[in-house]
Amino acid sequence: MYFRFITLVAFHAFLSLKVDAAILEVGVGGEYDCTNIVPKPIVTGVSALGIDHTAVLGKTIPEIAWQKGGIYKKGVPALTVEQPLEGLEVLRRRAAEKEASEFTVVPPTPGLREVKLGLPGSHQYQNANLAVHLAKKFLQKHANVEPEDGLSEVYAAALSKAKWPGRCQTVPDPRHPRVTWFLDGAHTSESLAFCMHWFVSPDAALRPQHERPHRVLVFNCTSGRSGDSFLGSMLQTGAERLKAHNSSEDIKTFFDRVIFCTNVTYVDGGFKGDLTTHAIAESDLAQLKTQKLLASAWKSLIPSFPEERVHVLPSVEHAVNLIREQEAHGKIDALITGSLHLVGGAIEVANLADVAL
């Protein structure tokens, strides 16, 4: 109900302000999402498919593709990126069912790879490519601007200046100069792999420094998600990236401390207003069931990891406080990932809003 209300507020704002163009991002899926009420948008696009929201969308790529393809509309261009074959075929069928004017797997944009994107992470080039094709299609249909083959200076400048708080974001702590926060709201197997691809790189944890920082992982995921497989996938990707960058480090000792905390914002058990969630059972929160399962999974994945450096904590503020307590021992790189609510809570309690948002 909350998301439906916010969607109505958004439409009200768009109409009241008479915006020239509105970009709608689906909340969950597509076919039955409350954003999917525009009868004839200018253009539609589906980004990379992943396993997420399985209780609502289905547990397989074809099932999820069917839901995502629900945004395609009669007489409207339907775009997507390279997908797993079984997902791509479903999207192609959905475009035909919906009588889209065309179905296009967008080709690479010449010159795009030469642009340093404002959003870190190699996976963002695929998203940027889709965005460029969507924008060109919009201008062609809405303003009779014929698309150029390459990438104009306007597009390149826009892509280089793009910002997305909480996604592959590096935030030096303005009040604690020895602490650097690495924030990524990744919460699927695919996006967590991209997160580690970014974090275990010279742009983040492997950047040149006089001393190796104390690395901390802060992680949480919604109850019911496959936390153990998520952590295993992160460690595997991390190991692959260390090897790719010719690092002598071992993924088993890459993190010096791990914290599994709930998404509860404050130590008193309260939430910041816009981060309140009722998606998790109170009994789970009270007993820290998910966090204890995550800690157990971590220990099984790395049996040699010091038990005293695995923490199960009841709030994000507890986690931030613990990290800052380590500051006396040297520099700290803290990766916070697994949940957008977790990242939002960290920005709140660490007082990072002025620099992160």
N, C-alpha and C positions, 0 to 999 in steps of 0.2 A: 504493500500500500504506500509506503514511504516513497519508493522510486516512482510510482505512478504519479504521486502528488508533485514530486520534483519535476517530472516530465511535463506536467500541465503548467507548472510555473515557467518552465523554459519556453514552451510554446507561447504563453502569455507575453513573456519578455520579447520574444522574436517579433510578435505581431505588434506590440505596443511601440517598439523601437523602430519598426519598419526596416528591419535589417535587409541588406542586399542579398545575402547568402547565409544559409544556416547549415552547419555540418552536424548531422545527427549520428551519434554512435550508439549502437544497440546496447542495452543493459545485459541481457542474457539471451543468447541464441539469435532469434530473428523472427521466425514465423509468428510466435505468440507474444513477442515482446511489446510493451506498451508504446515504444517509440515507433512501431511499425504501423502507423495509421495514416501516413502521407500517401494519398492515392497515386500520385505521379511525380516522384522526385526527378531531378534533372539527370542524375546518374547514381548508380549503386556499386558498391565494391565489397568483396569479402577478402580479408587478409588471411594469413596462414592459419590453417585449422589446427586445433590442439585438443587434448582431452581435458575438459573442464566442465564444471557444473553438471556432472554425470547424472545426478538425481533428477534433473529437469530435462536435459538435452539428449540423454542416451550415453551408452558406454563405449560406443565405437565411432570411428571417424565417419563412416557413412551416415550414421544416425545424426551426428552433430552437423554434418554437411547439409543434411535435409533441413534442419532447423535454420541454419545460417542462410541457406538459399531462399528462405522465406521472404527476405527483403527485396528480391528481384521483382520487378513490376512490368506490366504490359506496356510495350512501346518504349521502354527505358533501357539504356545500355547496362549490361551486367558484366562487371569486371571482376577479376580475381588474380591471384599470383600462382606460381607453380605450387601444386599440391600433391599429396600422395594420390596415386592413380585412382584408388577406390573413392576418395573424397572428391576428386576432380570430376569423375563421371557423374556423381550424384549432383554436383553443382550444375553441370552441363544439362542434365535432365530437368532440374528445377527451373533453369532459365527458359528452357523450351516450354515447360508446363505453364510458366507464368507469362509466356509470350513476350519475353524481353526482345528489344529491337536487335540486340547482338549479344553474343557471349564471347568475351575476350580474356585470354590469359596474357596479361600485359608483358610485352617484350622489354628487355633492358633499355634504359634511356642513355644514349651516348653522352659521356661526360659526367655522369652522376658519380661514378666512383672517384673522380678527381676532387669532389667537394668534401670538405671536412664537415660532417653533419654536426648540428648543435646537440643532437641526441647521441650519446656514446653507444657503442656496441655494433658489431658488424651486421647483426640481424636488422638493424634499422635501415640499411640500404634497400632491403626488400620492401619495407613499409614506405620509405621515401619514394621508391619507384612507383608503387601503387598510387600514392598521394599525387605525384606529378601527373600520372595518366588521368586520374579523376579530375584534377584541376583543369587539365587541357580539354577534357571532354565537356566539362561544365562550361568553360568559356566558349567552346565551339558551338554548343547548343543554345546557350543563354545570351551570348554577346556576339555571335558570328565571328569569333576570332579563330582563324584556322591554326591548328597546332603546328608548332615547329618540330623538326626532327630531333634536334638536340635539346640542350638545357640552356635557357636564356639566363642572363645575369640576374634578372628578377627572381627566377626560381632558385638559382644557386644561393643568392643572398638570403632568401626566406628559409631555405633548408639549413643554412649555416647558423641562423639565428634562432632556430626552433628550440623551445624549452619544454620539458615535461617533468615537473617536480616528482621525485620519488621513483624515477625510472633510470637506472644506471647513473645515479647522481652522486657526485663527490662534494661533500660539504665540510670544509674546515670549521671546527667549532670556534665561534668568535670569542667565547668566554673561557674556553679551555684549550689553549693553543697547541697542546700536545696531542689532542684528540682529533682525528679525522673520521667523519661518518661517511659510509658508502651505503646509499639507500637504493633499494630496488624492490618494488612491490610484486615481483614475479611470484606466481602462485600456481603454475602448471609445470609439468616435467620439462616441456619445451622451453618455457621462459626462464626456468631456474637454470637450465643448461646455458642459455644465453647470458644469464647473470654471471655465472662462473667464468664464461668465456671473456666477459668484460673485466671481472674483478681480478682474475689471475692473468694479468697482462701488464705491460709497461705503462699503461694508462692509469693503472690503479695500484694494486698491491705490489707489483713488481717494479714500480717506478724507482729510479735511482735515488738512494738516500744514504746518508752517512752511517746510520744505524738501522738495523732491522726493527721495525715496530712490533709491538706486542699485538698479535691479531686476535680479534674476538668475533665469533659468529653469533648473532642473535637471530633466532628462528622461531617461527610458529606457523601452523597451518590449521585450517578449519577442521573441526572434529569430523571424522569420516573420510578425510582425504588420506591418501597413501603416504604418510609421512616418512616411513622407512624407505620406500622406493625413491621418494624425493631426495632424501639425504644421500642415498647410495648413488643416484644419478649425479648429484652435485659433486660428490667426491670423485667419481669417475671422470667427469668433465674437467675438474680441477687438475687431476693427475695428467690428463691428456694435454692440457694447456701448459703445465709446467714442463713437460717433455718438449712441446712445440717451441717453447721459448728458451730451450737449452738450460733450464734452471736445475741446479743440483738439489733443490729442496724436495722433500718427500711430502705428499699430500697428507700423510698420517700425522705429521707434525706441523703442517702449514698453519693451522689455527692453534693458538696457545690456550684458548679458553672458549667454551661454547655455553650459550645461555638459551634455554627454552622457556619462554614466558607466554602468558596469555596476552590477549589484545586489550585487556582492561588497562585504561590509561594511567590511573593514579594509584598510589600506594594505599589510599583509603578505600579502594574498591570501586571508585566512580569512573565514569567515562566522560571524556570531553563530549559536549553536546552532539556535534555532527559525526562523532565516531561511535555513538551508541549502537550496540548490536544485540539482538535477541536470538541470534542464530545458534547460539551454543547453550546447551542445557545448563542450568544453574549448578546441578550436581557435578557436572564435568568441570566447571570452573572452580567450584569449591574444593574439589579433590585433585585438581590439576591433572586429570586423567590423560588428556592429550599430551601434555608436556612431559609427563612421566614415561609415556610410550615413546616419545621422541628421544628422550634421554637414553632409554633402554636400546632403541634402535641404533643410536650413535655408538654406544658401548659395544654393541655386537658387530658393528661395521669396523670399528677401530678398538679392539680389545686392549691394546697397549696405551690408550689415551688415559692420562691421569684422572682418576675418578673425582678427585677434589676440584678439578677444573671443569666439571660438568655441572651446570646449575639449573635447577628448576625453580622458577620464580613466578609470583602471582600477578605481576603487573609490569607494564613497560617502564614505568618510573623506577621500579626496583632494578630493572636491567640497566637503565641509564646510570643510576647511582653507583651500581657495582663497577661499571666500566670506568667511571670517573675516579673511583677509589684507586684504580690501578695506575692512574696518571703519574703518581709519585715515582713509579719504577721506570718511566720512560715514555716514548711515543706510543700511541695506540691507533691502530686501524680497526674500526668496527664496521663489519658488514651486517646490515639489517635487511632481512628478506623473508619471503614466504607468504606475506600478507600485506595488502595495501593498508588495512586497518593498523597493522603493526607499525608500518612506516609512518603513517599519519600520527600515531600516538607518540612515536619517537621525536618527530618534528615538534610536537606540542611540549612534551616534558623536558626536552633538551633545549627549549627556547631557540629553535632554529628557523622559525617562520620568516624572520626578516631577511635571512640569507638563502633559505631554501625555496621559498615560494615566490 
